[in-house]
Amino acid sequence: MKGTFLFILILCLAASIIAFKKDPQLVNDGFVQGMKMLGKILPILVVAFILAGMMEQILPRDLLADILGPESGFRGLALGTLAGALMPGGPFILFPLMAVLLKAGAGVGPLVAFLTSWALLGFHRLLIYEAPIMGWKFALCRMAASLIFPIIIGYFADWAWKAWSRG
């Protein structure tokens, strides 16, 4: 987290210097705009992190390890894929939840399948945006072509994680 914070801080300072050179008022305007965005996102972040904390307390670790653990195999990858496809919401909810699942004993492969499926499949996006805008034929064709990738990517992530953990 420290590295990410420092990187974003450096970008922020660089953008502020560029803005100041263009017009000193732009620095103030950018700060005000950033605070407005923070005001909109902060309640979501707070609730998402509380949810993640609650999930950490209530998730039965034995059951989680059995269904999504490192040794869950194809079943864990398939369940991760299904859960990711059905998971509504944005990254503010998804990543804290994934961190809790990893800490609670979920395997890297099923979690990567979950994340990939959330990004590629997203049934809620298919129903709300894609099919109404692009049409059902396009939406179903894209969905069918995408179905296998979360499992493949999860499998390779699991393999890479285990290989990197050994040496």
C-alpha positions in Angstrom: 0.0 0.0 0.0 2.9 2.4 0.8 4.2 2.1 -2.8 0.8 2.7 -4.3 0.2 5.7 -2.1 3.6 7.2 -3.0 3.1 6.6 -6.7 -0.3 8.3 -6.6 1.0 11.1 -4.5 3.8 11.8 -7.0 1.3 11.8 -9.8 -0.9 14.2 -7.9 2.0 16.6 -7.2 3.1 16.4 -10.8 -0.4 17.2 -12.0 -0.7 20.1 -9.5 2.6 21.6 -10.8 1.4 21.3 -14.4 -2.0 22.9 -13.5 -0.3 25.7 -11.5 2.0 26.5 -14.5 -1.1 26.8 -16.7 -3.2 28.8 -14.2 -2.8 28.8 -10.4 -6.6 28.7 -10.1 -6.7 25.3 -11.7 -5.0 23.8 -8.6 -7.9 25.0 -6.4 -10.5 23.9 -9.0 -8.9 20.4 -9.2 -8.8 20.1 -5.4 -12.5 21.1 -5.1 -13.4 18.6 -7.8 -11.4 15.8 -6.1 -13.2 16.5 -2.8 -16.6 16.3 -4.5 -15.7 12.9 -5.9 -14.4 11.8 -2.5 -17.7 12.8 -1.0 -19.6 10.6 -3.5 -17.3 7.6 -3.1 -16.4 7.7 0.6 -19.8 6.3 1.8 -19.5 3.4 -0.6 -16.0 2.6 0.5 -16.9 2.7 4.2 -19.8 0.4 3.7 -17.8 -1.9 1.5 -15.0 -2.2 4.0 -17.5 -2.9 6.8 -19.1 -5.6 4.7 -15.6 -7.1 4.1 -14.9 -7.1 7.8 -18.3 -8.7 8.5 -17.7 -11.3 5.8 -14.3 -12.1 7.4 -16.1 -12.8 10.7 -19.0 -14.9 9.4 -17.4 -17.0 6.6 -16.8 -20.6 7.7 -13.2 -21.1 6.9 -13.5 -24.9 6.5 -16.4 -24.7 4.1 -14.6 -21.9 2.1 -11.4 -23.9 1.9 -13.4 -26.9 0.7 -15.3 -25.1 -2.1 -12.9 -22.3 -3.1 -9.6 -23.4 -1.5 -6.3 -24.0 -3.3 -7.1 -27.7 -3.7 -10.7 -27.2 -4.9 -9.7 -27.9 -8.5 -12.1 -27.5 -11.4 -15.1 -27.2 -9.1 -13.5 -24.2 -7.3 -12.7 -22.5 -10.6 -16.2 -23.1 -11.9 -17.8 -21.8 -8.7 -15.5 -18.8 -8.7 -16.5 -18.2 -12.3 -20.2 -18.4 -11.5 -19.9 -16.2 -8.4 -18.0 -13.6 -10.4 -20.5 -13.6 -13.2 -23.4 -13.1 -10.7 -21.6 -10.5 -8.5 -23.1 -7.0 -9.0 -21.3 -3.9 -8.0 -18.0 -2.2 -8.7 -14.4 -2.6 -7.6 -15.1 -0.9 -4.2 -17.1 -3.9 -3.2 -15.3 -6.6 -5.2 -11.7 -6.1 -4.1 -12.3 -5.9 -0.3 -14.4 -9.0 -0.6 -11.7 -10.8 -2.6 -9.1 -9.8 0.0 -11.3 -11.3 2.8 -11.8 -14.5 0.8 -8.0 -14.8 0.2 -7.3 -14.3 3.9 -10.0 -16.8 4.8 -8.4 -19.5 2.7 -9.8 -19.2 -0.8 -7.3 -20.3 -3.5 -5.7 -17.9 -5.9 -7.1 -19.8 -9.0 -10.8 -19.5 -7.9 -10.3 -15.9 -6.9 -8.7 -15.0 -10.3 -11.6 -16.9 -12.0 -14.0 -14.8 -9.9 -12.3 -11.5 -10.8 -12.0 -12.5 -14.5 -15.6 -13.6 -14.7 -16.8 -10.4 -13.0 -14.9 -8.4 -15.6 -15.8 -10.5 -18.6 -19.2 -11.9 -18.0 -21.1 -9.7 -15.5 -24.7 -11.0 -16.0 -26.1 -7.7 -14.6 -24.3 -5.7 -17.2 -25.5 -8.1 -19.9 -29.1 -7.6 -18.8 -28.9 -3.8 -18.1 -26.6 -2.5 -20.8 -25.3 -5.0 -23.4 -28.4 -6.8 -24.6 -30.6 -3.7 -24.7 -28.0 -1.6 -26.5 -26.2 -4.3 -28.7 -29.0 -6.8 -29.1 -29.4 -10.3 -27.7 -27.7 -12.0 -30.5 -24.5 -10.0 -30.0 -24.7 -10.2 -26.2 -25.2 -14.0 -26.2 -22.5 -14.5 -28.8 -20.0 -12.5 -26.7 -21.0 -14.3 -23.5 -20.6 -17.7 -25.1 -17.2 -16.8 -26.5 -16.1 -15.5 -23.0 -17.4 -18.3 -20.8 -14.2 -20.5 -20.8 -11.7 -17.8 -20.2 -12.2 -17.3 -16.4 -11.5 -21.0 -15.8 -8.5 -21.0 -18.1 -7.1 -17.8 -16.5 -7.8 -19.1 -13.0 -6.0 -22.3 -13.8 -2.9 -20.6 -15.0 -3.0 -18.1 -12.1 -3.1 -21.0 -9.7 -0.2 -22.7 -11.5 1.9 -19.5 -11.5 1.1 -18.8 -7.8 2.2 -22.3 -6.8 5.4 -22.1 -9.1 6.4 -18.7 -7.7 5.7 -19.8 -4.1 8.1 -22.7 -4.5 11.1 -20.6 -5.6 
